[in-house]
Amino acid sequence: MPKQKRSQRLTLRRMAGSGTVLRAGLAGSVVVTLSACGDEPTAEVQAFRSVPQCVESGLFDEEACRTMLQEAMAEHEENAPRYEERALCEEEFGLNACEYQQQGGGYWMPFFTGWVVGSLAAEAIDEVGDRYRKKRGLRVGGGRYYTQPFYRTTADASPFRTLSGGTLMVDRDGTVRTQARALASTPKSAPKVLTRTTISRSGGFAGTSRFGGGGFRFGG
């Protein structure tokens, strides 16, 4: 598996009250059903930082875990947000959370944090949006699973985001969820290198959720 370039230990805490979000991190595996709240269907997901952690969950064997990691890493390398300057990247993802890539003229991108995996009902991903394409999913046993890299951002309200912009949040019972369409979609093309001008205009990666506005609440 790819070698981690920095310590990425994450701890899980829940904020009290409605609209709970992943505030301090994801400690372990975080199984896989479909839920809905309001107009935006959500998917329960597992979150992993390594193959051993994935195997220890008892949900997938080592081969499946490695396949998921490889797909998530490939998607990260191809589609992770790119920045013209290190400072811009660190403003979105935190101090020492970015690395330099020389290809394509050079750019900064966040480190790979881990991946989420979930299983979706077909109706949950009927409408993905013009900017995204549906993923084929991975066959594991008798089910089809979808993976996404996830990142810890500097956003106060909802710091954990999938690559496609879905918000990771935790329900009152500790269940971690993200928007279903975000789990089953990925950018259609490699991202453009972001500058301060484009970030100020678009809000950047951490500034807004691409699905369901700026996040959503559970239990209502």
C-alpha positions in Angstrom: 0.0 0.0 0.0 1.2 3.6 -0.5 3.3 4.9 2.3 1.8 7.7 4.3 3.9 10.8 4.2 2.7 12.3 7.5 0.9 11.2 10.6 -2.8 11.1 9.9 -4.2 9.8 13.2 -7.8 10.8 13.5 -10.0 10.6 16.5 -13.8 10.4 16.5 -15.9 12.8 18.5 -19.5 13.7 18.1 -21.0 17.2 18.6 -24.1 17.3 20.7 -27.4 18.2 19.3 -29.0 18.3 15.8 -26.8 18.6 12.7 -23.9 16.7 14.2 -20.8 16.7 12.0 -17.4 14.9 12.1 -15.5 17.5 14.1 -12.2 16.0 15.2 -12.0 13.0 12.9 -12.6 9.4 12.0 -11.1 6.9 14.4 -11.9 3.6 12.9 -14.4 2.1 10.6 -17.2 4.4 10.6 -21.9 -0.5 7.0 -23.8 0.1 4.5 -27.4 1.1 4.1 -29.4 3.8 2.5 -31.1 6.6 4.4 -32.8 9.8 3.4 -33.5 13.1 5.0 -35.5 15.7 3.3 -34.9 15.8 -0.5 -31.3 14.6 -0.3 -30.8 10.8 0.1 -27.8 9.9 2.3 -25.7 6.7 2.5 -24.2 5.1 5.5 -20.5 4.5 4.9 -17.4 3.0 6.4 -14.2 5.1 6.6 -10.7 3.6 6.6 -7.2 4.9 6.7 -5.3 1.7 5.9 -5.7 -1.9 4.7 -5.1 -3.4 8.2 -7.8 -1.2 9.6 -10.2 -2.2 6.8 -9.5 -5.9 7.4 -9.9 -5.6 11.1 -13.4 -4.3 10.6 -14.4 -7.8 9.6 -16.5 -6.5 6.7 -14.0 -7.1 3.9 -11.1 -9.4 3.2 -7.6 -8.2 2.5 -7.9 -8.4 -1.3 -11.1 -6.3 -1.2 -9.5 -3.8 1.1 -6.5 -3.4 -1.1 -8.6 -3.0 -4.2 -10.6 -0.3 -2.5 -7.5 1.5 -1.4 -6.0 1.3 -4.9 -9.1 2.7 -6.5 -9.3 5.5 -4.0 -5.6 6.4 -4.4 -5.9 6.4 -8.2 -8.9 8.7 -8.0 -7.0 10.9 -5.5 -4.0 11.2 -7.8 -6.2 12.0 -10.8 -8.8 14.3 -9.3 -7.7 15.7 -6.0 -7.9 19.5 -5.9 -4.8 21.3 -7.2 -3.4 24.7 -6.1 -1.0 27.2 -7.6 0.6 27.9 -4.2 1.3 25.8 -1.1 -0.3 28.5 1.1 -3.6 28.2 -0.8 -3.7 24.5 -0.3 -2.8 24.8 3.4 -5.6 27.4 3.8 -8.0 24.7 2.7 -6.5 21.6 4.3 -4.2 22.8 7.1 -0.6 23.3 7.9 1.8 20.7 6.4 -1.2 18.9 4.8 -0.1 19.4 1.2 2.5 18.0 -1.2 4.0 19.3 -4.4 3.5 17.5 -7.7 5.8 18.3 -10.6 3.7 17.1 -13.5 1.5 19.5 -15.5 3.6 22.5 -14.7 3.6 21.9 -11.0 0.9 22.3 -8.4 0.1 21.6 -4.7 -2.4 19.0 -3.6 -3.6 17.6 -0.2 -2.3 14.4 1.2 -4.5 11.3 0.9 -6.3 10.9 4.2 -8.3 7.7 3.6 -11.3 6.4 1.9 -15.0 5.8 2.5 -17.0 2.9 1.1 -20.7 2.4 0.8 -23.4 0.5 -1.0 -26.3 2.3 -2.7 -29.8 1.7 -4.1 -29.9 2.5 -7.8 -32.6 5.2 -7.3 -30.2 7.1 -5.1 -27.9 8.0 -7.9 -30.3 8.6 -10.8 -29.3 12.2 -11.0 -25.6 13.0 -10.5 -25.2 16.3 -12.2 -23.5 17.7 -15.3 -20.1 18.1 -13.6 -19.9 14.5 -12.5 -20.1 11.0 -13.9 -21.5 7.9 -12.3 -19.0 5.4 -11.0 -19.3 1.7 -11.9 -18.6 0.5 -8.4 -16.6 -2.5 -7.1 -18.0 -6.0 -6.9 -17.3 -7.5 -3.5 -19.0 -10.8 -2.8 -22.6 -10.3 -3.9 -22.7 -6.5 -3.5 -21.6 -3.5 -5.4 -19.6 -0.9 -3.4 -18.6 2.7 -4.2 -15.4 4.2 -2.8 -14.3 7.9 -2.5 -11.2 9.4 -1.1 -11.9 11.7 1.8 -10.0 14.7 3.2 -9.9 16.8 6.4 -10.4 20.4 5.5 -10.3 23.6 7.5 -14.0 24.2 7.1 -15.5 24.8 10.6 -19.0 23.4 10.0 -18.2 20.2 8.1 -14.5 19.6 7.8 -14.5 16.1 6.3 -15.3 16.0 2.6 -15.2 13.3 -0.1 -13.4 14.0 -3.3 -16.7 14.7 -5.1 -17.6 17.3 -2.4 -19.9 15.2 -0.2 -20.0 16.1 3.5 -19.2 13.4 6.0 -21.3 13.7 9.1 -22.2 11.5 12.1 -25.7 10.8 13.3 -26.6 10.8 17.0 -26.1 7.0 17.2 -22.5 7.3 15.7 -23.4 6.4 12.2 -21.3 8.2 9.6 -23.1 9.3 6.4 -22.6 11.2 3.2 -24.8 12.4 0.3 -25.6 9.3 -1.8 -24.9 11.0 -5.1 -21.5 12.2 -3.9 -20.5 8.7 -3.0 -21.4 7.3 -6.5 -19.9 10.1 -8.6 -16.6 11.5 -9.5 -15.4 14.6 -11.4 -15.6 14.2 -15.2 -12.2 15.7 -15.8 -9.0 16.5 -14.0 -9.4 19.7 -11.9 -7.9 23.0 -12.9 -5.2 24.4 -10.8 -6.8 26.8 -8.3 -5.5 30.3 -7.8 -6.5 32.8 -5.1 -8.8 34.5 -7.6 -10.7 31.3 -8.5 -11.0 30.4 -4.8 -12.4 33.7 -3.9 -14.9 33.4 -6.7 -15.9 29.7 -6.1 -15.4 29.3 -2.4 -12.7 26.6 -2.9 -12.9 23.0 -2.0 -13.5 23.5 1.7 -15.8 26.4 1.4 -18.9 24.7 0.0 -20.4 21.3 -0.3 -21.2 20.3 -4.0 -24.2 18.3 -2.9 -27.1 19.5 -0.8 -25.8 23.0 -0.3 -23.5 23.6 2.7 -24.4 20.4 4.5 -27.6 18.9 5.9 -29.1 17.8 9.2 -30.2 14.4 10.4 -33.3 13.4 12.2 -35.7 15.6 10.4 
